[in-house]
Amino acid sequence: MSEAKAQAELLKSKYLQQIGDYYDLINPEDLPVLDGIFLYYGKLFNDEVARQLDISGSVASGKIGQLAVPQIIKFGTEYGMALGYEKNNPASVYYDFVNKGVKGVGGKNQKKKDIDSDTPYAYKTIKPNKKMIESIFKWYQLGKAKARTDTQTKKLSAVQSKNRKLKSVSSNPITLKEISTMTAIAIKRDGLKSTKFFDNAIKKVFNQEFYDIMGVALGNDIKLQIVQINNQYKDGYNNK
């Protein structure tokens, strides 16, 4: 066994102890060295996404916090990682709106939002559709429910602070529905701020340390392609 291989084996055994039974459909011990290390970093990524969402106060109905088990993609000697959301998760459609932000329609009452100028997304009309209003309504309901069971009083996260405010709102469904409609209109007018929760998680986890460790496992430099998990792949990394 080469020195690089032996070092990678040691790294793998260290990481497998930290993965635990995180993925109940996978036995990490059955995975090759590189796959085991990738799995470990995939878990770190999902954990970091949850942390970034909490920091930004962006957890809505919970679907955006339900990431799939990362998938390892191999094309000969090249590797890729598919991260994010399964196709049947609604967040697979809207997660990037929350990540990159959406420009608002504007108007004299528009409030400035922290939105990246290069975001590819923009609302076209001020009127929200029924689906958007219902999603916000569910978010309010969830926030109120969580606020009732949360006993923490100091150093609240952005999500906790929002939930506390919701706790004082009338639980009357009509009142919440009206608030949901007004919120939806305000979002379309002002835009949706860029949270970078997904991009930040990638930068945080797949950093220089990751590449150094994978270099030990492979014995040379590596190139890594990271893509959304429900994409289809053909001919290497050319996404369809």
C-alpha positions in Angstrom: 0.0 0.0 0.0 1.4 3.4 -1.0 2.0 6.1 1.7 -0.8 8.3 0.2 -3.2 5.3 0.3 -2.3 4.6 3.9 -2.8 8.2 4.9 -6.2 8.3 3.1 -7.2 5.1 4.9 -6.5 6.8 8.2 -8.4 9.8 7.2 -11.3 7.7 6.1 -11.5 5.8 9.4 -11.5 9.2 11.3 -14.3 10.6 9.1 -16.5 7.4 9.3 -16.6 7.8 13.1 -18.1 11.2 12.6 -20.6 10.2 9.9 -22.3 7.7 12.3 -25.7 6.6 11.0 -26.5 9.9 9.3 -27.4 8.0 6.1 -29.4 5.0 7.0 -29.5 3.6 3.5 -25.7 3.6 3.1 -23.1 1.7 5.0 -20.0 3.9 4.8 -17.7 1.0 5.6 -18.6 -0.6 2.2 -17.4 2.5 0.4 -14.0 3.0 -1.2 -11.6 5.4 0.5 -12.5 8.5 -1.6 -16.2 7.7 -1.5 -16.1 7.6 2.3 -14.4 11.0 2.5 -16.8 12.5 0.0 -19.7 11.2 2.1 -18.2 12.8 5.1 -17.9 16.2 3.4 -21.4 15.8 2.0 -22.7 15.5 5.5 -20.7 18.6 6.5 -22.3 20.5 3.5 -25.9 19.6 4.5 -25.2 20.6 8.1 -23.7 23.9 6.9 -26.7 24.6 4.7 -29.0 24.2 7.8 -26.7 26.7 9.7 -26.7 29.2 6.9 -30.5 29.1 6.6 -30.8 29.7 10.3 -28.5 32.7 10.1 -30.4 34.3 7.3 -33.8 33.5 8.8 -34.8 31.7 5.5 -36.3 28.5 6.8 -39.9 28.5 5.4 -42.2 25.4 5.5 -39.2 23.3 6.2 -38.7 21.8 2.7 -35.7 24.1 1.9 -34.0 22.5 5.0 -34.6 18.9 3.7 -31.6 18.2 1.6 -31.0 14.9 -0.1 -28.1 12.6 0.6 -25.3 13.9 -1.6 -24.4 11.8 -4.6 -20.9 11.0 -5.8 -20.5 11.2 -9.6 -17.6 9.5 -11.4 -16.4 10.0 -14.9 -13.3 7.9 -15.4 -10.7 9.4 -13.0 -12.8 12.6 -12.5 -15.2 13.2 -9.6 -18.3 15.3 -9.1 -20.7 15.9 -6.3 -24.5 16.3 -6.7 -25.8 18.4 -3.8 -29.2 19.9 -2.9 -32.7 18.7 -3.3 -34.6 15.7 -4.8 -36.9 16.5 -7.7 -40.0 15.8 -5.6 -39.0 18.5 -3.1 -40.5 21.9 -4.0 -37.3 23.5 -2.8 -35.5 22.0 -5.9 -37.4 24.7 -7.9 -37.2 27.7 -5.6 -34.0 27.2 -3.5 -31.9 29.3 -5.9 -34.3 32.2 -5.6 -33.6 32.3 -1.9 -29.9 31.8 -2.6 -29.3 34.4 -5.3 -32.3 36.7 -4.6 -35.0 38.1 -6.8 -35.3 41.7 -8.0 -38.6 43.4 -7.2 -41.1 45.1 -9.5 -40.5 48.4 -7.7 -42.6 51.4 -7.2 -42.7 54.5 -5.0 -43.2 52.4 -1.8 -40.4 50.0 -2.6 -38.0 49.2 0.3 -34.4 48.5 -0.5 -33.3 44.9 -0.2 -29.8 43.4 -0.2 -30.1 41.8 -3.7 -27.2 41.0 -5.9 -27.2 43.0 -9.0 -26.2 40.0 -11.1 -29.1 37.8 -9.9 -30.8 36.3 -13.0 -34.2 36.4 -11.3 -36.8 39.2 -11.2 -40.6 39.4 -10.5 -42.6 40.7 -13.5 -45.9 41.6 -11.8 -46.9 43.0 -8.4 -49.9 40.6 -8.0 -49.0 37.4 -6.1 -50.5 34.1 -7.1 -52.5 31.8 -4.8 -49.6 29.4 -4.4 -47.2 32.1 -3.1 -49.8 33.4 -0.6 -50.4 29.8 0.7 -46.7 29.2 1.1 -46.3 32.3 3.2 -49.4 31.4 5.2 -47.9 28.0 6.0 -44.6 29.7 7.0 -46.5 31.9 9.4 -48.3 29.0 10.9 -45.0 27.0 11.3 -43.3 30.0 12.9 -46.0 30.5 15.5 -46.0 26.8 16.3 -42.2 26.8 16.8 -42.4 30.0 18.9 -44.8 28.3 21.4 -42.3 25.6 22.1 -39.0 27.6 22.0 -38.0 28.6 25.6 -34.7 30.3 24.6 -34.6 34.0 25.6 -31.1 35.1 24.7 -28.9 35.2 21.5 -31.8 34.4 19.3 -31.2 33.4 15.7 -32.8 35.3 12.8 -35.4 32.5 12.5 -36.2 32.6 16.2 -36.6 36.3 16.2 -39.1 36.1 13.3 -41.0 33.4 15.1 -41.3 35.5 18.3 -42.9 38.3 16.3 -45.3 35.8 14.8 -46.3 34.6 18.3 -48.1 37.9 19.0 -50.1 37.8 15.7 -53.7 36.7 16.0 -54.1 33.0 15.2 -57.4 33.7 13.3 -56.9 32.1 9.9 -58.5 35.1 8.1 -56.1 37.5 9.8 -53.1 35.4 8.9 -54.3 35.0 5.4 -54.5 38.8 5.0 -51.1 39.2 6.5 -49.8 36.5 4.1 -51.3 38.4 1.1 -49.8 41.7 2.2 -46.4 40.0 2.7 -46.5 38.4 -0.7 -47.3 41.8 -2.4 -44.4 43.4 -0.4 -42.0 40.7 -1.5 -42.9 41.1 -5.2 -42.6 44.9 -4.9 -39.3 45.0 -2.9 -37.8 41.8 -4.1 -36.3 38.8 -2.3 -32.9 39.4 -0.6 -29.9 37.3 -1.6 -29.0 35.0 1.2 -26.2 33.0 -0.5 -27.0 30.2 1.9 -26.1 27.5 -0.7 -23.1 29.3 -2.2 -21.7 30.1 1.3 -22.1 26.5 2.3 -20.1 25.3 -0.7 -17.3 27.8 0.0 -17.2 26.9 3.7 -17.1 23.1 3.3 -15.2 22.6 0.0 -12.3 24.8 1.0 -8.5 24.4 0.7 -8.5 21.8 3.5 -10.8 19.7 1.5 -8.6 19.8 -1.6 -5.5 19.1 0.5 -7.1 16.0 2.0 -8.4 14.8 -1.3 -4.9 15.4 -2.7 -3.5 13.0 -0.1 -6.1 10.4 -1.0 -5.4 10.7 -4.8 -1.7 11.5 -4.6 -2.2 14.5 -6.9 -4.3 17.6 -7.6 -8.0 17.1 -8.2 -10.8 19.0 -10.0 -14.3 18.9 -8.5 -17.6 19.8 -10.2 -20.5 20.5 -7.9 -24.0 20.5 -9.3 -27.7 20.4 -8.2 -28.6 16.9 -7.3 -31.7 16.5 -9.5 -29.9 17.4 -12.7 -29.2 14.8 -15.3 -25.6 14.1 -16.5 -24.2 13.0 -19.8 -20.7 13.2 -21.3 -18.8 14.1 -18.2 -20.0 17.3 -16.5 -22.1 18.6 -19.4 -25.4 19.1 -17.6 -28.7 18.7 -19.6 
